[in-house]
Amino acid sequence: MSELGVWLAQQCQEDRDLLLKYQPKRFAKRGKVDRYCAWLMDFGFIEMKLEFLGVQALIDDYDLARVSDVLLSEEQTETLGLIQKAIRKSAHVLEMDKTQLVEHLLGRLLDFEMPEIQGMLEQARQSKDSVWLRPLRGNLEGANEGALRTLVGHSDDVNAVAIAPDGKTAISASLDSTLKIWDTETGRELKTLTGHSYSVSAVAIAPDCKTAISASWDQTLKIWDTETGRELKTLTGHSDVVYAVAIAPDCKTAISASNDKTLKIWDTETGRELKTLTGHSKGVKAVAIAPDGKTAISASWDKTLKIWDIETGRELKTLTGHSDAVFAVAIAPDGKTAISASGDETLKIWDTETGRELKTLTGHSKWVNAVAIAPDGKTAISASLDSTLKIWDIETGRELKTLTGHSSAVFAVAIAPDGKTAISASNDKTLKIWDTETGRELKTLTGHSYSVTAVAIAPDGKTAISASSDNTLKIWDIETGRELKTLTGHSSAVLAVAIAPDGKTAISGSSDNTLKIWDIETGRELKTLTGHSSMVNAVAIAPDGKTVISASDSYYETVKIWDTETGTELRTLRGHTSGVKALAIAPDGKTAISVSSNKTLKIWDTETGTELRTLTGHTNSVYAVAIAPDGKTAISAAHTLKIWDTETGTELRTLTGHTDSVYAVAIAPNGKIAVSASHDRTIIVWDLLIGKEVASFSGEDAFEGCAIAPDGVTVVAGDRSGRVHFLRLEGVSDGR
């Protein structure tokens, strides 16, 4: 701990609490710049403030300079700003697990060379006296990249988000059938609203901020009291999924859009249905009400938009031009223009008076799911299935910024009333808050452009190879984290990779149904192995390097053994009743273990191809398996991990700790430690002798691959965003 941290720890509890709570404020108020900076750049203070007063109190300390007499230099402002941003970006993790403070400060600040930051990080490193995973380079979004804050709490996709007119709260709607009310300043979850029996597809907040209306796949809408979270009314009448809802400026009426091809106008006070609007030939995906409350615009699967007179329910115009379903529509504050978002990967700007198309905005690479217009009417933000958001200049139609950070489709976006921040909702189960002025578009993708599905480490421990859904493999220098080569040739996602014992060649498996053998030094493709009739999920190379085993999703020819020199198929192992997700070969090369989505493992004799035994016990699909160096035990991964005796097939132990499916597991050379990677965004280190978790690291996206180097302490992991993480296990004896 730093000298300041030691001194604070030595104070009596009452004095320490007062110092932590008020001292930075006193320094700021009295203009004591050096003392103010010294405390906020000291890891001991940061750690203790977090521990005793929480993450938001710590974040608030860095704002004091803006409202006090402190006159910081440009360098001090930048340094304090970076530390604050790093803490705020990791707030959702630190609120649940304060012990990961060091890991997250390193992950977000390690690449910044300011002496004060590097000094603080060194204090942080030295403070650790337990087993932990140390980032070897910046492995999380940098402090000045991406979103301001991430909101976590939903257990499934977040479909929609709305920001209250006062900008202080937001409400999200999720596939988990709930809505959540959030404090936008602190990111704290205030309430969870339950009542819908199925996915909540949309939410709107009344202009008076007192009520909200949700729309659901259960064919109903619900009116909520936003202060108490109480359900006030349920609106029934639609005969299919209700996709959207909008509330009129006078708060007295609302309009809903449904897959039953209609829109309905409701009296929000009585809950009575006033009118049904018909005209679309397919489901209606979205609706927006003009600022004057007189007209509404709907968007439909039928590729059109329609403008309606709310008072009479009459259709005024039909807007045509999109070549695919229209998923969203927003009306500008002046009511004269509207913007639509479509499955044709474009947005269109319309003149609402004439119905004329003014501009087409292109740039997204997949469906555009949502669009919001800023209060000044000058910019718009779109959300796409391509995992990004884009900020557009409405007048020129020019793309201004691309916001990256979500690891999966972005379904919704809302802009705060002041126009300075926006909130997005994603398939990755999170919401993210963005600075719309800067866009914080400083993220440089150091890695794959899509999910990293697997990683392998060379026998010398110096290089690693990652496989990705972007159809490529990448070779990395583990020490520097530098990308050395990109291997191209597969025509679809690369799902598996293994490196030969001599370190000279690698073999990949792909959803294009093939395997490819690569020369690691040159990056050249040597052979393509064909024979599988479905995607190749896994590949393992025998210790002699002469044979390789692959696993497929095919029901009939799930496991194949190949001669690596000739590329010929030697035999097919049949027995699994569903796709094989992973496999491993024992150190003696005589047996192999495969795991399947039918919840079982099978042990095979690799020489004869006969099935030796089937291991049962998992209650979910099994996604990964690793065999210990002595060949006597194996670990399989599903929602839990299980340790097996490979000779008898008996289950020895179950390891619990992950909250979602585990997609990869690796065992250290000493056989005493294992590392698992999960869709719950964590990597967990296990002590296999006692069957307990000894360390963990929380990332920003679902982890899908991991490997341990021959040194037993270097860990390489890949996540769904395309990032490759290089970590070192500290606090343990030599892992070999």
BELFENTA-V160315 format. One record per helix or strand of 3 or more residues. SS is the DSSP state (H for helix, E for strand). FROM is the first residue (numbers start at 0). LEN is the number of residues. If there is no record, write none. Layout:
SS,FROM,LEN
SS,FROM,LEN
This chain:
H,2,8
H,12,17
H,32,8
H,42,11
H,54,7
H,63,4
H,73,16
H,90,4
H,97,12
H,114,13
E,131,4
E,148,4
E,157,6
E,168,6
E,178,5
E,188,5
E,199,6
E,210,6
E,219,6
E,230,6
E,241,6
E,252,6
E,261,6
E,272,6
E,283,6
E,294,6
E,304,5
E,314,5
E,325,6
E,336,6
E,345,6
E,356,6
E,367,6
E,378,6
E,388,5
E,398,5
E,409,6
E,420,6
E,429,6
E,451,6
E,462,6
E,471,6
E,481,7
E,493,6
E,504,6
E,513,6
E,524,6
E,535,6
E,546,6
E,558,5
E,568,5
E,579,6
E,590,6
E,600,5
E,610,5
E,623,4
E,632,5
E,640,5
E,650,5
E,661,6
E,672,6
E,681,6
E,691,7
E,702,6
E,713,6
E,722,8
